[in-house]
């Protein structure tokens, strides 16, 4: 496989193809008749997934940042279109691209109005997501980060549920508020660097990173860190910035919910790992910040779980469970040990697969019954045995039962964080127990109990299309749970690099708690 | 490559050279007379009015060609420019004014017919206003600046009240006239004081007289009055009180003209006066300008948030945008001047889109177009809805549109100067602005229209469609490929600076 990829010189065009393919697809969909839209969207996303899959073999864990390329965009201000991937971004790119065909396929029958718009927006969203993960120029990163808002805003606002207008605008304004402050911070860094370098501008990630390590921004630095951190914290979302999330997730159509949970939330944690922490290691790991972030992460874990416990709407339940899971990611990142960071990356992937799966399953249920109230169901295992089995497996993986993907990441996070933050780990571990409580209880009420509602008697089980959507996710759940080594091997150098970077620049951050063997 | 003969510098003491330096203005003055003669002959029907419009359009295009020719051939002045500047900032500013005027004419042709206004003189007034605006963007002398401002203002006062059937239009004209007269008086008093302090009205001589010493009380007072006069025209708080009523009451194409042409001419003149006459006193004017910028952004955006009528919302948002642009004026650097021009260009193009679509939706002054009145527009008129969406996103400063490039360069100019608080106010108020721009998109795309055929008569007519479509495409293109337009803006504003540096002030 590697030979084949080398034979077609995969590195030169792969990332550009990933960005441009969906854009061309979207343009085609807009001009061609509406009846071709969904087929075309599926074809384009499948091609995209194929290219992304190639990254698995083309990626060399030891090589650091790779598949780089740079094209001038606004030369007067040193803005270049620079892209590349490393162990941190490669799986997020793959996750985005591989989930997309499933999302397109999930709306096959559910979306009946304005087909062209729907599928074109999904494809534009895909471009935005990939772009965010591969951009290595802060201007380009910012542009992708913002542009992604528009398709998501329309997907929620046009094809969403009853309260969609409120959810869409809330999502948009929350994200925009954070990211605009980040833009100011980016410009401040660029200008300080330009003044120090005799007026030479650069927005390139590497240049700014080098400047941040040596240059002195003095008292400005904490403020800049705050601006970056706010933008990412809203996206993660870190408690108390999470209030947009339940609204957006619940109102969004299935595909948008899946992408929100599986990919968009990861942009926040990715931003911390890629930008906020490497740029501001000393600020990020100052005792006060560390205490605040870890406290918020733990509050998020427990609060998200407790609120999920009492939700009558199963979609809202999964939405709050995301708040809880993302708390684990934050905890793992702020442990700043190799296990912690790797655990965070794996939780990001695992949550992407499991929660994406849960939203897809809820979407299938909603298509049949037009209700998401837990109380509307019960005893589905009798009429929909296959659906119920898949739901149970996905729920177990979301809980983090050993043997599923959820376990690996959360376990690594807890191990990695135990040294630096033992008390936090103790509280966070209860989050796992709560997760078992709210998910198993919900599964019990939906799938088991008595089949006492007449409307549920005639429900049909999974169709072939639905099987095809769910099987890749099931495979991912089990593969990542049983044999995570290939993923861990590919992410380890990246995690190590971040930990080393922080260790040299903010020695206090790496306390004596680092476990032996690291 | 064949050597391109640059025009030899014009000696402005020589009348023939002065005429050459004023070619676009003189040509348009002549054109206004031709159109006036045509009107004397034909002035009874809609067709006559339309013909006057086409004549006006042709003369504006020719004036643009003359301006472009002067820019390309590198017309420059021998020694200190007398009366009129010959530099890139003038060409750039003139281009904005002409684009605004051409769009206004295109929007007006269908509008006048629809509203039943048979009055070909309307177009003569537009030409005269453009002559005034061109004088303002090129003025090298305070007197020329004042003349330009008055020619422009008087024409626009009349245009604002052109819909004689409408009480609101009359109210707008009266309000604009009374308050505008105050503005002009302030400006003139300021010029008089500056003349008293320096013995000249030439911008650069004033600059050289004021250089090297603390600003005297008289000069400072003159500067303050001058600023008030110009800030009046750009509708910056607290001199914005007239703007919402006037913008709302005036015929919509004239509102477009005021929001684009008048604003651009006044900002270009403001930038030129500050950078050529008061380069060293930057400490004296940057603080008040910064404070006013902050007040204008906050006030304009917050009040726009509570408007029901779209036209009035856009009027307040226009106030807010004046606040944004003041951020670029504040540092008094070439980056600032470049950002001011870029933002004006972005705002001009975007405003053509938004008011253009607005006028397609409404009747008799568009005062009653609210969010409810555009519900579901996207299903029936996807083109209009798309253009409006691009307009709203560009006003919001969203990446992928020209508005973002403008906002980005304003932030850039401010941060380059070490001013971060205004930058933060700019982005926070932009978030507030999403609160009133987004509902427009939302209403068009995410709500159901009251019934099929609601928008059957939402027509723009071909000329206006052309203006809106071209503006939409350009806003998107320049948002994605801003390279050339940014370096053009940087070049023009560099010239604004090097002039006084070269001349040893």
Interface residues (C-beta under 8 A of the other chain):
Chain A: X72 X73 X74 X75 X76 X77 X142 X143 X146 X147 X150 X153 X154 X157 X158 X164 X165 X168 X169 X172 X173 X176 X177 X180 X181 X183 X184 X187 X188 X191
Chain B: X393 X398 X399 X400 X408 X411 X412 X415 X416 X420 X423 X424 X427 X428 X430 X431 X434 X435 X438 X439 X442 X445 X446 X447 X482 X483 X486 X487 X490
